[in-house]
């Protein structure tokens, strides 16, 4: 952890203000918001009920009641009230106590500075006693920038937030005192970085370099290519065709149960096929490579005749393409290279491959795509023979590549969470990160930022205890008869059917029905009552997690309002952005990182319990063995050191007894 993260977190401190002060502040706020006398009376009644349950007098200080003790006290309050008041009254009082907590947080964050950024900066500067030159030297800000901020001529942009944090330190004001006065549109996702340049991984740097050299190369699809793709999907989703098996068919899902960014290539018969979107992107990239200029390593073929799946019959070009993407990955023969080859090859498989079955494709292959002058591509028999020959060549090529492969990944998970999984207890480090985020809420009066913080915190806590994939958190619902998050007694439970898992066709697959931990129940209640109503589509959508801003675009299939919300990429971005300031590397965790951490932590504590890890992740045992075992040499050394320490302790214990060692030796003899 960095110095910033381990120094005193900006938690809700122990408050010396009394309950009478809180009630006075709350009444003033309600009055200024033009609440009626009856509404104000209801809020005061809720606060007095809270005091009654906790045996608090109005003259007593708030202490930690609305800080670190709030969750346990809030649960106690709900338990007592549920026995004494009607369900509707209990719901109202829960919401009202959450509001009183926001008032308490506001009192803790009250810094008496003006609301505007320039006004707060100017007053903090006057109180500091520094000269402008001294302030510039200490914070690293140029005089021109400081003058503009003082005058209110401009506000800090995203890339200047590190400079604002430096100002906060030099002026000795509470962290985020100035940051919170910058409009949310400039914060861009509550970024809290100290450095202007965002840390990146080897993969990120490689992608940046590739974009600079060749920004986009995937072929723009034409109507002809889309028509062929619809024909291909029809074959792949037909479970009644000859030789159809779970392994060579694709699933169709309602638009409400997918988390991808839906495009035209994924839509068929009013439903969505995520596998189709993935394969279509691979095809587009291959066809785009054929048109790429030779100076970038491509084939520089005329783009006019490339918009056909018939080009997949050219095994020689596919082999060159695979080598090209390997070269763009710094020569790493990673799993993505092999996956691309395997997926393209699968469409040529005799009897089951869609391109093999679509014999009319032969007519669409242009002359430059037919290197064998004597070869007859036009007859169905000749086309299928050519597909089979290409399939055999690519299969042999894949076997050779697999022999060379070292199982490397294009995105090395150890780069983003290496410091965590190398720890003796990775889960302990994760707990520290989540705790630090919990103790640094944004000001409550920044409602959108506060709602996003509470949403992300619930996401983190749920991922920690239920390390499913980001897809599940994107599609998670809490309304309707098939809700995934639903009431179970006084708490909540998660229920995902088998169809929501990517390994649905596996014999080891199972649905996921579990009860939430009591501590999670508190956060679920807080989020649903306090934060979710402030997020986009909260009234219409049934989904649990919602964005704070909406950039909905026109989709090729109608998505019902109750399914509006995040894509899995949106969930990924929330988690990565929120955790980045709290990791040692400055690189945020991904949703998938939680699966790696959960698996690694358990295996370090309980070696060889792979079957139990498969249950934790709701995944197959082969996948766990292949993807989630991060035991390293250091873990072996650590285990040996523990054994040595135990032996030394045993030796010292024996040495302290009269004739202990000798007696032991005699017994051994």
N, C-alpha and C positions, 0 to 999 in steps of 0.2 A: 504494500500500500504506500502511496505517496505521503509526503509530509502533510499536505492539505487534508488528506482523508483521515489521517490518524489524529490530527489536532482536534480540539474540542468541537464536536459537531454542533450545528445550529439547531439543537433539539428544543422543544418547548420547555423552557427552564421552569424551575420551581417558582411559582408566582406568590408574591407577598400581598398582592391585591386580594381583597376580601370578597366573599360572595355578595355582599351589599354593593361593592364596586362593580362587580360583574352585572348584577341586575340593573343598576343604574345605567351602565354603558349600553346594555341590551335594549332597555326601554327607550333610550335616546335614539338608538339606531332604528328601532321599529317605528318610532314616531316620525323620524325623518323620511322613512320609506312609506309614510302615509298609511300605516296599518290602523285598523279600527280599534276602538277601545276594547271590544270583545276579543279581538285577535291578540292584542297585547296581554290581556288578562290570561288567555290560554297559555301563552309562552311563560308568563310568570308562574302559573300553576305548575307547569312541567318542571321548572327549575326548583320550585319548592318541594315537589314530589321527589326530585333527585336528592335534595338536601335531607329530606325525611328518611329516605332509604339509607343514606350514608351517615345519618346522625350528624349533620353539619349545621352549625348556627350561622346566621347571616354575617356575624362579626368575625368568623373564622377565615383564615387565608385559604386561597384556592390550592396552594401547595402543588402537589403533583396529580391532583384529581383529574385534570384535563390534559395531563402530559403522559408520562410513562405508565401511570396506573390506570389510564382511562379505559383501556380495553377490558380489563378484568372488572372494573367498577361498572362499566356500561353493561356487561353481561349480567352482573348481579342485579342491576336496576331493572333490566328486562325480565329477569326471572321473578322478582318480587312483584312487579307491576302486572305481569301476566296473570297472577292469582287474584288481583284486586280490581282490575278494570276490564272493560270490554275490549275486544280485539281491535276495533276501530280506534278507540281512545289510546290503546297501547301504540298503535302505528303512528298516530299523531305525536304522541309524547317522545317516541324514539326519534322522529324527525326533528322535533323541537330541541331535544337535548343535543343532537348533532349540530344544530344551529348555534346553541349556546357555546358549544366547544369552539366553533369557528370564531365567536366573539372573544373567547379566552385567548385563542391563538392570535387574534388581532391585537389584544392588549399586550401580549408578549412581544409582538413585533412592532409595537408602537414606538417610533423613533423620533417623533415630533418634527421631522423634516418636512419641507413642502412636498406636495404630491408630484410636481413636475421634476423631470430629470435635471434640468439646468438649475432650477431653484434649490433642489437638494444638494447638488454638487457645490453650488456657490456658498450655501450656508455651512456645509461641512468644511469647506476650504477656509472660511472665515474663522471657524472655531479652532482649526488646527494651528493657527499662528505661523504657518509656512508662507514663504514667498512663492510666487508662481514659478519662478525659475527653480527653486528647491523642489517644488512638487513635480515639475517636469523631470528633473534629474532622478528623483527617487522612484518615479513610476515608469520612466522610459517613454513618456508621451511627449510629442513635439509641441512647442508653444502654440503653433497655429491651430492644431486640433483642440487643445485645451481652451483657447479663446473662443472657438466656434461653439464648443459645448457650453461654456459659460454664458454666451450670448443667446443660446437657444436657436442658433441658425441651423443646426443639424443634430441628429441623434446618432449614437454609435450603431454601426452595422454589425452583422454577425461576426465578421472577421476581427472586429475591434473589442469583442467582449473580454478578451484577456487583458486588454488595457484598462477596462473599467474595473476589473477585479484587482488589478495592481493599484488603482486609485483607492479602492475601498480599504486595502491594507495600509497604504500610506496615511490615509485620513483617519484610520483607526475607527471605522464604522462597521457595524454588523455585516457579515457576508450577505450579499444580495440586496443590501439597502439601496444601492444605486441601480443594480441590474433589474430589480423588480419595477423600476420606474420607466423602463424602456418598453414600448408597446410590444405585445406578443408577436406581431407579424415580423419584427426584427429579430426576435430571439430564435425563431425557426426551430421549434421542437424543444424548447427549454435547454438548449445547449449550455454547458457550464464549463467550457474548456478554458484553461489558463493560457494555452499556447495557440497562436494564430494558425499554425499549420497542423492539420489533423493527422495524428499517427495513422499509419496504414500497414497492411500486411504485404508479404511478398506477392500474393495473388493480386491485391489491389494495385500495387505498383506496376505489375505486369499488365494488368488490364488498362491502366492509364497509358502505358507506353504503346500498347497495341492500338488504342484509340487514336493516339497522336499520329501513328504511322498509317493506319487504315481505319477510319472512323466507323464506317458501316460497310459490310460486304454481302450480307444476306440478300438474296434475290427478292425484289418486290413482287408479290404474287399477282398473277393475272386471273381473269375470269376462267380461262381454260385450266389453269393449275388448281383453282378452287373447285371447279367441277370434278376434276380427277380425284381431288382429295375427298370430296363427298362420296364418291364411288368407293374409294378405299375404306373410309369409315364404315360404310354400309356393310362391307365384307367383314371388317374386324369386329363389329358389334353383333354379328349374326351368329348366335350360339347354336343354331340348327343346321348350319352348313356342314358338309362332310369334313371329317377330321378336326372339327372345332374342339378345343380343350381350354381349360382355364388359363393356360400359359400363352395361348396364341389368340386370345380374344381381349377386347377392351370393354370397360364398363361405361355405361351412360348414367349420368346423375342429374337430378333436378338442379336448376341454377341456384336454388337456395342452399344446397348442400356441398357446394364447391367453394374453394378459397382462392382460386387462381384469378388472375386478371383476364377475364373472359374476352377472347377475340373470335373472329369469324372461323378460324381453323378448328376451333374446339366444339362448335355448335353443330348438332345433327338432330333433325326431327324434333326441334324445340327443347332438347336437352343438351347437356354439356359433357364432353369427354376430355378430361385432363390429359390422358395419354396421347390423344390426337394432337393437342397443342404442343406437347413436348416433341413428338416425332416430326410435326410439320416444321418446327423451328430448325431441327437438324437437316431436313430436306432443303429448306431455304438456304441454310448456310452452305451446304454442299453445292447447290446450283449457283449460289453467289460466288463461290470460290472459282467455278468454271469461267465466270465472266471477269474475275479480278485480273488487273494488269499483271504482266509477268514481273515487272519491277517489284511487286509486292509478293511474288511467289505464286501467283495464280496461273490459270491456263489462257486467259485473254481470248475466250471464245465469244462469238457474237451473241449478245444478250437476247436477240429476237427469237431464237429457237430453243432457249433453255427452259422455258416454262412448261416442262412436262416431266412426269415421273419416270418416263422411259429412260432417262439418263442414269437411273440407278442400275441399269444392266451393264454399265461400263465399270467393271471391277478394277481396271487399271487406274481409272480416274479416282475412284473411291480410295484406293491405296495411296495415291498421291495426296489426296485431301487429308487423310488421316495423318500422314507424315507432316503435312503443312501445319495442322493444328498442334501437333506435338512440338514442332519447332517454335510456334508462337507461345508455347508453354515452357520456354527455356529448355527444350529438349526432354522434359519430364514425361515419361510414359505413364501418365496418371490414369485413374479409373475412368475419367471423362472421355479420354481418347478411345479406350476399349469399348465404352458404352456407345459412343457414336458409331463405331464400326459395327458393333453387334446389332444396333437398332436399324441401321441402313440395310445390313445383310438380311435381317429377318423378313423384309418385304419380298425377298427373292426366293424364299424357301419353297421347294417343290411341294405342290398340293395345298399348302396353307398360306404361303406368302401372297399378299394382295397384288403385288405387281406381277407375280407369276400367273395369278388368276385373271388379271386384266389384260387379256391378249390383244385388245384393240389399241393398247399403248404403242404397239409396234409401228403403227401408221404415223405416230407423232414424233418419232425420232428422226431428226434431220440428217442429211447426208454426212455432215462432219462428225456425227455421232456414230457412224458405221465404218469402223476402220477396216473390217474384213470385206473387201469388195465382193467376194464370192458368196458371202453369207446371206442367206435368205431370212430377213427379220419379219417379213410380213405375214407368214402363215402362223396360225396358233401353235402348231407343233414346234416350229422353228423358234418362235419367241420363248416358249417354255423351256426348250432345250438350252437356249442362250442364257435364260435366267438361272437355270440349274447349274450351268457351267460357272457362271459368275459367283453363285452362292458357294460352290465348292472351293473356288480360288480364295474367296474372302474368308471362308471357314479355316482353311489351312493357314492363311495369313494371321488370323486372330490367334490361333494356337501358338504360332511362333512368337507373336508379341506377348502373349501371356507368359511364355517361358522366360522372356526377358524382363517382364514387369516385376518390380519390387513392392507392389502394392501401395505405391505413393498416391497421394491425393493432390489435386490441383490447389485446393484450399486446405492448407495444413491446419487442423484444429488446434495443434499445440501452439500455434502462433497467437491465437486469440485467447487461449486459456491455459497456456503452458505453465505459468506460475501457480495456477490453482491446482492442476492435476499432479504437479510435482510435490505438492505439500503432503505431509503425512495424513492430514484430514482436509481434502478439498472442500468438503461440505462446510467446515468451519470458516474457510475463507469466503464462501458464498454467503453464509449467515452474516458475516461482517459487512459485506457489500450491501446486502438488503437492509441491514440495520442502519447503515450510514445514510442510505436513501430515505428510509423511514424518518430519520431524525433531521432531515433537511427539507421540510415542506415549503413550498412557495407561500407567499402571503395569501391569506384566505380571501382578501378582497380582489385578488386576481383570479376570478372565478374559473375561467377556462384553464389556466395553468394549474390551479389547485385540483380541478376535476381530472385533468390529464395525469397529474402526479398520483392521485389516489387510484386511478385506473391502472397505471403502470405498476404501482406497488402491489395491488391485488394480483396482477398478472405474474409478477415475480414470485410472490408467495405461493400462488397456485402451481406455477412451473416447478418450484422447488419441491413441493410435495407430490405433484402429479406430473412428472416429466414426459408429457405427451408431445406430439409435434405441433408446430405453430398452426397448422391447418385446423386442429381441433379447437384451439382457442379463438380462431377466426369465425368458425361456424357455430360456436357454442350458443345455445339459446336458453332462455329461462321462462318463456311463455309458451302456451299451447300444450296440447296433449302429449307431444313427443319432445318436450323440453329436455335438454341435456343437463342443465343445472336446475334441480328441483328440490322442493321442500321434503325433508325426511324427519318427521317429528319436530323438534325445536331447532333442528339444524338443516344442513343441505347435503345433497349427494350428487355425484356426477354419473351420467349414464350415456355412453356412446355405443350405438349398435355396431355390429361387425362391418357393416357397409361403409362406415366412416374411416376404416383403416386401410392403409395401402397394401397390407399383406392379407387382405380379406380372403384371397384364394388359397392361402397357405393352410395346411392341415392343422397347424399349431395355433392358428388365429383364434381369438376369443373376444367377445364384447368386453367393455370396460364399465363396470358398475361398482362404484366405491363410495364410501361415506367420507365427507370432508372432516378434517380435524377441527375440534371446537374453536381453536384460535383462528382458523380460516373463516368460520361462520361469522365471526364478528366483523371481519373485513368485508365479506360479501354483503352483509347488511348495511355497513357504512357506505360502500360503493353504490349499491342500488338505490339507497335513499338520499345520499349526499352528493354524489358526483355524476352518476349516469344521467339524471334528468337535465344536466347542463350540457351534455354532449349531443352531437348531431343525430337526427333521426330517432331520438329516444322515445318518442310517442308511438311511432309506427313500427319500428324494428323490434323483432323478438330476440335479436342477438345481444349477448351480454356485453361484449366489449365494442365500443363505438369510437369513431374518430372525433377529435375536437374541431376539425375543419373538414369541409366536404368539397371534393373536386370530382364529382360524379361526371362521367362521360357517357356518350351514347354507346349502348352495347348491342351486339347482334342478336341478343335474346332477351326477353323480358325477365327481369329479376323482381320478384314481388317485394313490396315495401318492407314486409316483415323480415326479409333477408338482407336488407341494406346494412352495411357495416364495413369492417376491415377485410382486406385480403390477407393471406398468410404473410405476404411481403410487408404489409402495413404493421402487422404484429411484430415481425422481425425488426423493423425500423424502430418501433417504440422501445423495445427491449435494448437494442444496441445503443441507441441514443441515450437512454436513461442510465445505463450502467457504465458507459464510457468514462465519465469523470472519476469513477471509483475503482477502476482496475489499475494494476501496477503499470501496464503498458500503455494505458490511455485508449486502448481498443476495446470497444464494448463487446459484451457477450451476445451471442445469438440465441435464439430459442432452442436450437439444437445443442448448445453448450450445456444446458441443464441436463440433458440425457447423458452426455459424456461424464459430467461431474457426478451425477447420481450413481452411475455404473462404476466409475473408478473408485469413488469413496467406499462403496459397499465391498468391492473386491479387495481393497486394501485392508478393510476391517475383517472381512470374511473370505479369504482366498478360496478359489474354486467353486464359489456358489453362483455359477453362471446361470443355472436354471432359475434361481430366485431373481437375479438381475433381469432375466427375460420377462418375469412377471412384473417387476417394477416398471419396466419400459413398455409393457404390453407388446413385446416383439418376439421374434423367433429366436431360438437358441443359436442357430448358425450365424444369424446377424449379430448377435451379442458377441460371439467368439471372434467374428471377423472385424467388427467396427468399434466395439466399445471396451476392449481390453487395453488399458494404458499402463499396466504394470511395467516398471522400468528397473534398470540395474540398481538405482538408488533405493527402490523398495526392497530389493533383496539384501542390500547392505544394511538397511534399517532393521529388517527382520533379524539378520544375523547379530547386529549390535544388541537387540533386545534379548536374544538368546544368551549372548555373552554376559550381559548385565545380570540376567537371572542366575547364570552359573556362578558368577562372582559373588552375588548376594548369598547363594547357597553355601559357597565356600567360606565366606565370612561368618555365616551362622554356625557352621560346623567347627570353625577354628575357635570360636568363642566358648565352646564346650570343652571341659577337660577330656583329653584323649580323644577328642571328636574325630580328628583326621585319622589317627591310628586305628580307632575302632572301625571307622569306615573302610580302611584298607584291609583290616582283618576280615571284615564281613565280605568284602569283594573277593578275598582269597578263598 
